[in-house]
Amino acid sequence: MARGGVTVVAERVLPSEQGSNFRDIGGYVTRDGHIVRWGKAFRSGAMPMLTKADYSLIDQLGLNAVVDLRSLEEREVAPDQVDDRTGALFVANDYSLKPLLAAYGKGDGENAYRGMEKLLIPQLRSLYRLLAADDGAVLYHCSAGQDRTGMATALLYDMLGVDRETILKDYHASTALRRPQWEMPDVDPADYPNNPILRFYIDKDGKKRTVAEPLYTPSGASHLAQFFTYIDTQYGGSEAFMKQALRLDESDIAKLRKTMLD
């Protein structure tokens, strides 16, 4: 792609048969004219129902690591298999989804991501350091590939210099690119009576949901736009967040930029 050209979001989507929101994050042009490199980082929703053809496709990506942003409860129901199939390093952190859902349920739907970044500090630190190491491609994901994965991607793009309007458009593309029916395996909720993630995927009639909810608050604001305001206020921006919360230093940031930008 020529500098200053337009990148069509659909071109970055991997043609998986039973994947969801699986895409290369490369191709966007930064404010100073660099391009986010293709083939370095891939984002996705959960992948419990990938087909043989899907795994063949993933085998071609040259994965070095898989970073799982999900909680213990999510991994219990839909464990990753990509690392086992490819030999990639698997990175995750053991935290419970229950406190997060409890706090979300008490709110009014505004500023839903506030504080969520603190749960993800170990995973985000690992993700960005793995990318900076430039030792093969990295795949990272949560369950839907839109909220925690969207935050991780937005923070990276913002630090690299992609303009926020582009970042927001990329974030909201998840609504059309998700395939919720492939994000959760066919399970009996009775087998997981204390697992809170199932109520997001299985309705009262026991059927799996197939429609993704738009990523906007009740007031009509973008969840990510509100998160950027929070990050700016709380930390002084995305790069400052990486330095303060993730303990990445100037050398780490420089390596990350060198790896991820043409």
Stockholm file with secondary structure:
# STOCKHOLM 1.0

chainA/1-262         MARGGVTVVAERVLPSEQGSNFRDIGGYVTRDGHIVRWGKAFRSGAMPMLTKADYSLIDQLGLNAVVDLRSLEEREVAPDQVDDRTGALFVANDYSLKPLLAAYGKGDGENAYRGMEKLLIPQLRSLYRLLAADDGAVLYHCSAGQDRTGMATALLYDMLGVDRETILKDYHASTALRRPQWEMPDVDPADYPNNPILRFYIDKDGKKRTVAEPLYTPSGASHLAQFFTYIDTQYGGSEAFMKQALRLDESDIAKLRKTMLD
#=GR chainA/1-262 SS CCTTCCCCGGGGBCCCSSCSSCEECCCCBCTTSCBBCTTSEEEESCCTTCCHHHHHHHHTTCEEEEEECCCHHHHHHSCCCHHHHHCCEEECCCCCSHHHHHHHHHSCSSSTTTTHHHHTHHHHHHHHHHHHHTSSEEEEECSSSSSHHHHHHHHHHHHHTCCHHHHHHHHHTHHHHCCGGGTSCCCCGGGCTTCTTHHHHBCTTSCBCCCCCCSBCTTSCBHHHHHHHHHHHHHSSHHHHHHHTSCCCHHHHHHHHHHHBC
#=GC SS_cons         CCTTCCCCGGGGBCCCSSCSSCEECCCCBCTTSCBBCTTSEEEESCCTTCCHHHHHHHHTTCEEEEEECCCHHHHHHSCCCHHHHHCCEEECCCCCSHHHHHHHHHSCSSSTTTTHHHHTHHHHHHHHHHHHHTSSEEEEECSSSSSHHHHHHHHHHHHHTCCHHHHHHHHHTHHHHCCGGGTSCCCCGGGCTTCTTHHHHBCTTSCBCCCCCCSBCTTSCBHHHHHHHHHHHHHSSHHHHHHHTSCCCHHHHHHHHHHHBC
//
